[in-house]
Amino acid sequence: DALAEQIEKAVPVNIVIGKTTYLRNADGTAVENKVAYGKFRIKKVDANNAGTVLAGAEFDIYRKGTGDAWERMKDSEGKWAVLKTGADGTAVSGYLPAGEYYVKETKAPAGYLKGDAYTGPYVVEKGKLADYTTSAEKYVTNLKEFKIQVNKADGKTNSPLGGVTFGLYGTEQDARNDVNRLALGRTNTAGSYVFTGLSVESSGTKTYYLREISTVDNYQINDTV
């Protein structure tokens, strides 16, 4: 497809004192302003491994409004402007008026955490495809989601204990003082609970800490961190 281009041509204008002048083409038709359109392309990768491209990420496209407002965009066909990454991790927008745009993730790739930030800007120019896939600095990234499963059982019979509450913390000190909890969970009838939505550092590792907050009748709280 050829990108839509702005029409630029000289139109003669006759000014007559006391009369309203209308801009018209030589054939008498009204002069029409054409919007200059372009596209942009992004690439989605693993935040800790840029060599791992991510398919299935979906985005809405925005531009900055007044103040802190964001304006969701439509493409040249009047449809909501969206992006969805393919097998190579890339996605190309539809035709958009020239200007600066941002994307916000609406669906994360399977096994990854969804990003909440507006990413950009991506500059669209008349008649061009702005390619933001050639530099790692311009990649859009996702952190892989990790989970921690807690299992609670009777110390003698090994029977599962449901209804035991655990806190999850980012540091050992927070866990010991029961402050700055990252999450709170209670074991089910099978004696287990899964903390979800966790991530690791850029190094590929991260340590979390657990503390038992409350237990069931006839049992003592295990205060081991």
C-alpha positions in Angstrom: 0.0 0.0 0.0 1.2 3.5 -0.8 0.8 5.8 2.2 -1.7 8.6 1.8 0.0 11.8 1.0 -0.9 15.5 1.5 -2.0 17.3 -1.7 0.0 20.4 -2.2 -0.8 22.7 -5.1 -1.3 26.4 -5.9 -4.8 27.6 -6.1 -5.6 31.1 -7.6 -7.5 33.4 -5.2 -9.4 36.4 -6.4 -10.1 39.0 -3.7 -13.0 41.5 -4.2 -13.6 44.3 -1.7 -16.8 43.8 0.1 -17.4 40.2 -0.9 -16.7 36.9 0.8 -14.0 34.9 -1.0 -14.2 31.1 -1.1 -11.3 28.8 -2.0 -12.1 26.7 -5.0 -10.2 24.6 -7.6 -10.0 25.6 -11.2 -13.1 23.3 -12.0 -15.1 25.0 -9.3 -14.9 22.3 -6.7 -14.1 23.2 -3.1 -10.5 23.0 -2.0 -10.1 19.9 0.3 -7.4 19.5 2.9 -5.9 16.0 3.0 -4.5 14.7 6.2 -0.9 13.5 6.0 -0.7 9.8 7.1 2.0 7.5 8.2 2.6 4.3 10.3 4.9 3.1 13.0 6.3 -0.3 14.0 7.2 -1.6 17.4 8.9 -4.8 18.8 8.0 -6.7 22.0 10.7 -8.6 23.9 11.4 -10.3 27.2 12.7 -7.6 29.7 15.6 -9.8 30.8 16.4 -11.3 27.4 16.0 -9.0 24.4 16.6 -12.1 22.2 13.3 -13.6 23.2 10.6 -12.0 21.1 7.0 -12.0 22.4 3.9 -12.7 20.3 0.4 -12.0 21.3 0.8 -8.7 23.1 -2.0 -6.2 22.3 -2.0 -2.4 22.6 -4.2 0.6 22.3 -2.7 3.7 20.7 -2.9 7.1 22.3 -1.7 10.7 22.0 -1.3 13.2 24.7 -4.3 15.4 25.4 -4.6 18.5 27.6 -2.9 18.3 30.9 -2.7 14.7 32.1 -5.4 13.5 29.7 -4.8 10.8 27.1 -6.8 10.5 23.9 -7.3 7.1 22.5 -6.8 7.1 18.7 -8.7 5.8 15.7 -7.0 5.0 12.4 -7.8 6.4 8.9 -10.8 4.0 8.6 -12.4 5.3 11.8 -11.6 2.1 13.7 -9.9 2.0 17.1 -6.2 2.0 16.5 -4.7 -1.2 18.0 -1.5 -3.2 17.7 -1.0 -7.0 18.1 2.5 -8.5 18.0 3.1 -11.4 15.6 5.5 -14.4 15.8 8.5 -12.1 15.3 7.4 -9.8 18.2 6.6 -6.9 15.9 3.4 -5.0 15.1 2.7 -2.2 12.6 0.0 0.4 13.2 -2.7 1.4 10.7 -2.6 4.7 9.0 -2.4 7.6 11.5 -2.2 11.3 11.1 1.4 12.6 11.4 2.3 13.3 15.0 3.5 11.7 18.2 1.8 8.6 19.7 2.1 6.3 22.7 1.0 2.7 23.3 -0.6 1.1 26.3 -0.7 -2.6 26.7 -4.2 -4.2 27.0 -3.1 -7.9 26.9 0.2 -9.4 27.9 1.9 -12.3 26.1 1.2 -15.7 27.8 3.3 -16.1 30.9 4.2 -12.4 31.2 3.0 -9.5 33.3 1.0 -6.7 31.6 2.6 -3.3 31.5 0.6 -0.4 32.8 2.7 2.5 31.5 2.2 4.6 28.3 5.2 3.8 26.1 6.6 6.2 23.5 6.7 8.6 21.9 6.5 7.1 18.4 6.7 9.8 15.8 4.7 9.3 12.6 5.7 11.3 9.6 3.9 11.9 6.3 4.3 9.0 3.9 6.7 7.1 6.1 6.9 3.9 8.2 8.7 4.9 11.4 10.6 1.7 12.4 11.3 1.3 16.2 12.4 -2.3 15.9 16.1 -1.7 15.0 17.4 -0.5 18.4 17.1 -2.4 21.7 16.6 0.9 23.5 13.3 1.3 21.6 11.9 -2.2 22.4 8.8 -2.6 24.4 9.4 -5.1 27.2 7.5 -7.4 29.5 8.6 -9.1 32.7 8.0 -12.8 32.9 5.5 -13.8 35.5 6.6 -16.1 38.4 4.5 -17.8 41.0 5.2 -19.1 44.5 3.2 -22.0 45.9 2.8 -22.4 49.7 1.8 -25.8 51.1 0.7 -26.1 54.8 0.3 -29.4 56.6 0.0 -30.9 60.1 3.5 -31.5 61.4 2.6 -35.0 62.7 0.0 -36.4 60.3 1.0 -34.4 57.2 -2.7 -33.6 56.7 -3.3 -30.4 54.7 -4.3 -27.3 56.6 -6.7 -24.9 55.0 -7.4 -21.4 56.3 -3.8 -20.5 57.2 -2.8 -17.0 56.2 0.6 -16.0 54.8 2.2 -12.7 54.0 4.7 -12.1 51.1 7.5 -9.6 51.5 10.3 -8.1 49.5 12.9 -8.1 52.4 13.6 -10.3 55.4 13.3 -7.3 57.7 9.8 -6.5 56.3 8.7 -10.0 56.9 10.0 -10.1 60.5 8.2 -6.8 61.2 5.2 -7.6 59.1 5.3 -4.4 57.2 5.2 -3.5 53.5 3.4 -6.7 52.5 3.4 -7.4 48.8 0.5 -9.8 49.0 -1.6 -11.8 51.5 -3.0 -15.3 50.9 -4.9 -18.0 52.7 -4.5 -21.8 52.1 -7.4 -23.7 50.5 -8.8 -27.0 51.7 -5.8 -28.8 50.0 -3.5 -26.7 52.2 -2.0 -24.6 49.4 -2.0 -21.1 48.1 -0.3 -19.6 45.0 1.1 -16.1 45.0 0.9 -14.8 41.4 2.0 -11.8 39.4 5.6 -11.9 40.7 8.7 -10.9 38.7 12.5 -11.1 39.0 15.2 -8.5 38.7 17.2 -7.8 35.6 19.8 -10.2 36.9 17.3 -13.0 36.5 16.8 -13.7 40.2 14.9 -12.2 43.2 14.4 -13.4 46.7 10.9 -13.2 48.4 10.1 -13.9 52.0 7.1 -15.6 53.6 5.6 -15.2 57.1 2.7 -17.0 58.6 0.2 -14.4 59.8 -2.6 -16.4 61.3 -3.4 -20.1 61.7 -6.4 -22.3 62.5 -7.8 -23.4 65.9 -5.6 -25.8 67.9 -2.4 -24.9 66.1 0.4 -22.5 66.9 1.6 -19.9 64.4 5.0 -20.8 62.8 6.9 -17.6 63.1 9.8 -18.8 60.9 10.6 -16.3 58.1 
